[in-house]
């Protein structure tokens, strides 16, 4: 199989208008017939923290009312644990790089606090070969493999193997191994975004149990790694790397998933997502005493002024 790849695509449905909206529902996995992994795994990495926006894309709920997603997804209503939350107006903030174009990474607030755990942000850039689990809301594959020839026709001789979109799906998770790190992926001319990234490859042979590939709709979905017993968010998916002339609405063995390196932007994310201001409730006696002090202060103020 050829290994030259140059097509870089954002994971948003604007590139494939022919895709049905109902098909933008899950990452593609190679295991079984492709319809599995729609509920959290036994060792849950934070599956429910990955929500689906009103546009069929994805976002990761960090906690304290904040969502992390790709910039091209934007601040959208998002469904988390079965409840839809609205984006708070003007709360969205693009992350930045020290120079040049900003990354394809974005945080915004929602109008509520889902009953979900806080997500631990990546403590370090993943290492090549590190195992990760990813979840997003791209299309669901057909049950059977498709083969294409060198011209991307479904005719012999077979050169490429992979999947086309199938029926409606649902949010799904898969697994993979980190194949590359440290790349600054630029999209646009001149670059509209430049994102420090990690990469995984969609392997047919020797892959993980639930080998996965991001497809259109997975933008904003999360990738997680377990370290010292704690799952950490290590990546936010935003683009895919395809073979020359490969139809965008396919997932072919040898494709790559591109995700923003959360560790590289961790400090900035933490600064942009402070916990909400919460005033602790006072015991009744303390509250009564405070009220008395306020009354006395008011009387003193009136005495001074008279």
ROKOL-905097 format. One record per residue (C-alpha): z, x, y. Coordinates in steps of 0.05 Angstrom, whole numbers, plus 5000, padded with zeros to 4 digits. Each point is the difference from the previous one (the first is absolute). Example, Ala and Ser with C-alpha at 12.3 -4.5 7.8 and 13.67 -1.06 7.14 Angstrom:
BEGIN
+------+------+------+
:    w :    u :    v :
+------+------+------+
: 5156 : 5246 : 4910 :
: 4987 : 5027 : 5069 :
+------+------+------+
This chain:
BEGIN
+------+------+------+
:    w :    u :    v :
+------+------+------+
: 5000 : 5000 : 5000 :
: 4984 : 5026 : 5070 :
: 5060 : 5022 : 5040 :
: 4969 : 5002 : 5070 :
: 5032 : 4946 : 5043 :
: 4989 : 4988 : 5073 :
: 5007 : 4926 : 5015 :
: 5067 : 4988 : 5035 :
: 5017 : 4927 : 5010 :
: 5058 : 4962 : 5031 :
: 5031 : 4951 : 4952 :
: 4984 : 4939 : 5041 :
: 4955 : 4942 : 4982 :
: 4956 : 5010 : 5062 :
: 4958 : 5050 : 4959 :
: 4983 : 4949 : 4946 :
: 4989 : 4931 : 5029 :
: 4974 : 4975 : 4933 :
: 5070 : 5005 : 4969 :
: 5036 : 4934 : 4995 :
: 5066 : 4996 : 5037 :
: 5035 : 4977 : 4937 :
: 4981 : 5064 : 4965 :
: 5039 : 5045 : 5047 :
: 5063 : 4999 : 4960 :
: 5018 : 5063 : 4960 :
: 4988 : 5074 : 4986 :
: 4952 : 5015 : 4942 :
: 5033 : 5026 : 4937 :
: 4965 : 5026 : 4937 :
: 5052 : 4974 : 4951 :
: 4987 : 4938 : 4958 :
: 4953 : 4949 : 5030 :
: 5023 : 5017 : 5071 :
: 5042 : 4938 : 5012 :
: 5068 : 5031 : 4985 :
: 5055 : 5030 : 5044 :
: 5009 : 4940 : 5045 :
: 5076 : 5002 : 4996 :
: 5048 : 5059 : 5014 :
: 5004 : 5052 : 4945 :
: 5065 : 5011 : 4963 :
: 5012 : 5061 : 5043 :
: 4983 : 4965 : 5065 :
: 4974 : 5046 : 5055 :
: 5004 : 4945 : 5053 :
: 4943 : 4954 : 4979 :
: 5024 : 4940 : 5041 :
: 5003 : 5043 : 5063 :
: 4924 : 5003 : 4998 :
: 4976 : 4936 : 5034 :
: 4933 : 4967 : 5012 :
: 4976 : 4984 : 5070 :
: 4963 : 4938 : 5023 :
: 4936 : 5040 : 4997 :
: 5010 : 5019 : 4927 :
: 5020 : 5072 : 5015 :
: 5067 : 5033 : 4988 :
: 5063 : 5026 : 5033 :
: 5066 : 5032 : 4978 :
: 5066 : 4969 : 5023 :
: 5046 : 5058 : 5018 :
: 5062 : 4959 : 5018 :
: 5034 : 4977 : 5065 :
: 4940 : 4956 : 5016 :
: 4948 : 5056 : 5000 :
: 4933 : 5004 : 4964 :
: 4959 : 5064 : 4989 :
: 4925 : 4992 : 4990 :
: 4933 : 5030 : 5017 :
: 4980 : 4997 : 5073 :
: 4936 : 4963 : 4984 :
: 5041 : 4946 : 4967 :
: 5041 : 4989 : 5063 :
: 5059 : 4954 : 5014 :
: 4987 : 4940 : 4956 :
: 5041 : 4944 : 4969 :
: 5023 : 5026 : 4932 :
: 5026 : 4966 : 4938 :
: 5059 : 5034 : 4967 :
: 5038 : 4973 : 4940 :
: 4964 : 4934 : 5008 :
: 5017 : 4990 : 5074 :
: 4950 : 5010 : 5057 :
: 5026 : 5036 : 5062 :
: 4965 : 5002 : 5067 :
: 4988 : 5065 : 5037 :
: 5042 : 5007 : 5064 :
: 4953 : 5003 : 5059 :
: 4990 : 5069 : 5031 :
: 5046 : 5033 : 4949 :
: 4945 : 5042 : 4967 :
: 4997 : 5075 : 5011 :
: 4947 : 5049 : 4976 :
: 5027 : 5065 : 4973 :
: 4974 : 5064 : 5032 :
: 4979 : 5070 : 4982 :
: 5021 : 5062 : 5040 :
: 4927 : 5003 : 5024 :
: 4935 : 4964 : 4992 :
: 4988 : 4930 : 4973 :
: 5059 : 4958 : 4975 :
: 5011 : 4988 : 4926 :
: 4982 : 4935 : 4965 :
: 5073 : 4981 : 4997 :
: 5036 : 4945 : 5037 :
: 5069 : 4966 : 5004 :
: 5019 : 4931 : 5025 :
: 5057 : 4951 : 4999 :
: 5002 : 4932 : 4966 :
: 5040 : 4939 : 5019 :
: 5051 : 5003 : 4945 :
: 5038 : 5043 : 4950 :
: 4974 : 4991 : 4929 :
: 5051 : 5005 : 4945 :
: 4971 : 5066 : 4976 :
: 5028 : 5070 : 4994 :
: 4987 : 5054 : 5051 :
: 4945 : 5048 : 4981 :
: 5017 : 5074 : 4996 :
: 4947 : 5040 : 5037 :
: 4971 : 5061 : 4966 :
: 5044 : 5062 : 5006 :
: 4941 : 5048 : 4987 :
: 4925 : 5000 : 4992 :
: 4984 : 4985 : 4927 :
: 4980 : 5057 : 4955 :
: 4934 : 5002 : 4962 :
: 5012 : 4967 : 4933 :
: 5059 : 4958 : 5024 :
: 5001 : 4930 : 4970 :
: 4996 : 4942 : 5049 :
: 4997 : 4924 : 4996 :
: 4956 : 4962 : 5050 :
: 4996 : 4926 : 5018 :
: 4952 : 4964 : 5046 :
: 4957 : 4938 : 5008 :
: 4928 : 5020 : 4984 :
: 4952 : 4962 : 4955 :
: 5011 : 4989 : 4925 :
: 4951 : 5033 : 4952 :
: 4958 : 4969 : 4945 :
: 5028 : 5006 : 4930 :
: 4945 : 5045 : 4974 :
: 4971 : 5066 : 5022 :
: 4934 : 5004 : 5037 :
: 4952 : 5060 : 4996 :
: 4949 : 5022 : 5052 :
: 4944 : 5050 : 4999 :
: 4988 : 5054 : 5052 :
: 4970 : 4949 : 5048 :
: 5059 : 4952 : 4993 :
: 4961 : 4951 : 4958 :
: 5033 : 4967 : 4941 :
: 4950 : 5031 : 4953 :
: 4996 : 5061 : 4953 :
: 5012 : 5056 : 4999 :
: 5073 : 4990 : 5018 :
: 5025 : 5050 : 5051 :
: 5058 : 4964 : 5034 :
: 5054 : 4957 : 4968 :
: 5048 : 4952 : 5033 :
: 5013 : 4929 : 5022 :
: 4973 : 4945 : 5045 :
: 5040 : 4944 : 5032 :
: 5021 : 4944 : 4953 :
: 5038 : 4935 : 5009 :
: 5056 : 4985 : 5049 :
: 5060 : 5045 : 4991 :
: 5070 : 5012 : 5027 :
: 5040 : 5057 : 5028 :
: 5002 : 5057 : 4949 :
: 5027 : 5070 : 4988 :
: 4972 : 5060 : 4964 :
: 5014 : 5074 : 4988 :
: 4966 : 5066 : 5012 :
: 5013 : 5074 : 5012 :
: 4994 : 5035 : 5066 :
: 4936 : 5041 : 5000 :
: 5000 : 5031 : 5069 :
: 5044 : 5005 : 5062 :
: 4996 : 5028 : 5071 :
: 4932 : 4972 : 5019 :
: 4988 : 4973 : 5070 :
: 4953 : 4942 : 4988 :
: 4959 : 4980 : 5062 :
: 4964 : 4934 : 5005 :
: 4951 : 4983 : 5055 :
: 4954 : 5041 : 5044 :
: 5032 : 5027 : 5042 :
: 5062 : 4993 : 4956 :
: 5035 : 4934 : 5015 :
: 5056 : 5019 : 4952 :
: 5022 : 5064 : 4966 :
: 5053 : 4992 : 4947 :
: 5038 : 5052 : 4960 :
: 4989 : 4975 : 4930 :
: 5011 : 5004 : 4926 :
: 4947 : 4984 : 4947 :
: 4997 : 4973 : 4929 :
: 4940 : 4997 : 4953 :
: 4980 : 4942 : 4955 :
: 4996 : 5033 : 4932 :
: 4970 : 4968 : 4938 :
: 5025 : 5054 : 4953 :
: 5070 : 5030 : 5003 :
: 5024 : 4952 : 5054 :
: 5067 : 4965 : 5006 :
: 5019 : 4939 : 4960 :
: 4980 : 4951 : 5055 :
: 4949 : 5045 : 5035 :
: 4984 : 4970 : 5068 :
: 4949 : 5003 : 5055 :
: 5005 : 4970 : 5069 :
: 4944 : 4952 : 5020 :
: 4983 : 4956 : 5060 :
: 5063 : 4962 : 5020 :
: 5050 : 5054 : 4982 :
: 5006 : 5027 : 5071 :
: 5074 : 5003 : 5018 :
: 5023 : 5000 : 4928 :
: 5054 : 5048 : 4978 :
: 5005 : 5059 : 4951 :
: 5069 : 5019 : 4974 :
: 5029 : 5060 : 4962 :
: 5067 : 5004 : 4965 :
: 5041 : 5060 : 5020 :
: 5070 : 5016 : 4977 :
: 5008 : 4928 : 4977 :
: 4976 : 4968 : 5065 :
: 4932 : 4970 : 5013 :
: 4969 : 5024 : 5066 :
: 4940 : 4975 : 5038 :
: 4952 : 5059 : 5000 :
: 4935 : 4969 : 5022 :
: 4966 : 4942 : 5036 :
: 4930 : 4987 : 4975 :
: 4945 : 4996 : 5052 :
: 4933 : 5026 : 4972 :
: 4960 : 5014 : 4937 :
: 4952 : 5056 : 4983 :
: 4937 : 4980 : 4962 :
: 4939 : 5031 : 4968 :
: 4936 : 5005 : 5041 :
: 4968 : 4931 : 5007 :
: 5054 : 4967 : 4957 :
: 5007 : 4925 : 5016 :
: 5065 : 4991 : 5038 :
: 5019 : 4940 : 4958 :
: 5009 : 5042 : 4937 :
: 5055 : 5044 : 4970 :
: 4969 : 5059 : 4963 :
: 5033 : 5054 : 4960 :
: 5001 : 5061 : 5044 :
: 5014 : 4961 : 5064 :
: 5060 : 5021 : 5042 :
: 5055 : 4961 : 5036 :
: 5021 : 5028 : 5068 :
: 5070 : 4985 : 5026 :
: 5037 : 5023 : 5062 :
: 5053 : 5053 : 4985 :
: 5064 : 4964 : 5019 :
: 5042 : 5064 : 4999 :
: 4955 : 5030 : 5054 :
: 5015 : 4941 : 5046 :
: 5071 : 4985 : 4977 :
: 5038 : 5021 : 5062 :
: 4953 : 4960 : 5044 :
: 5006 : 4938 : 4956 :
: 5076 : 5004 : 5003 :
: 4999 : 5006 : 5075 :
: 4953 : 4940 : 5007 :
: 5038 : 4954 : 4953 :
: 5073 : 4998 : 5024 :
: 5046 : 4948 : 4968 :
: 5010 : 4938 : 5043 :
: 5059 : 4995 : 5047 :
: 5055 : 4962 : 4965 :
: 5066 : 4982 : 5033 :
: 5055 : 4996 : 4946 :
: 5039 : 4935 : 4997 :
: 5070 : 5006 : 5029 :
: 5061 : 4973 : 4963 :
: 5027 : 4936 : 5032 :
: 5062 : 5033 : 5029 :
: 4960 : 5057 : 5030 :
: 4950 : 4951 : 5028 :
: 5056 : 4959 : 5032 :
: 5031 : 5063 : 5030 :
: 4932 : 5021 : 5028 :
: 4991 : 4931 : 5031 :
: 5068 : 5007 : 5034 :
: 4982 : 5068 : 5027 :
: 4935 : 4972 : 5028 :
: 5037 : 4943 : 5034 :
: 5050 : 5049 : 5031 :
: 4943 : 5044 : 5023 :
: 4967 : 4940 : 5032 :
: 5064 : 4981 : 5036 :
: 5008 : 5071 : 5026 :
: 4929 : 4999 : 5025 :
: 5012 : 4935 : 5036 :
: 5066 : 5027 : 5029 :
: 4965 : 5062 : 5027 :
: 4944 : 4960 : 5030 :
: 5046 : 4949 : 5036 :
+------+------+------+
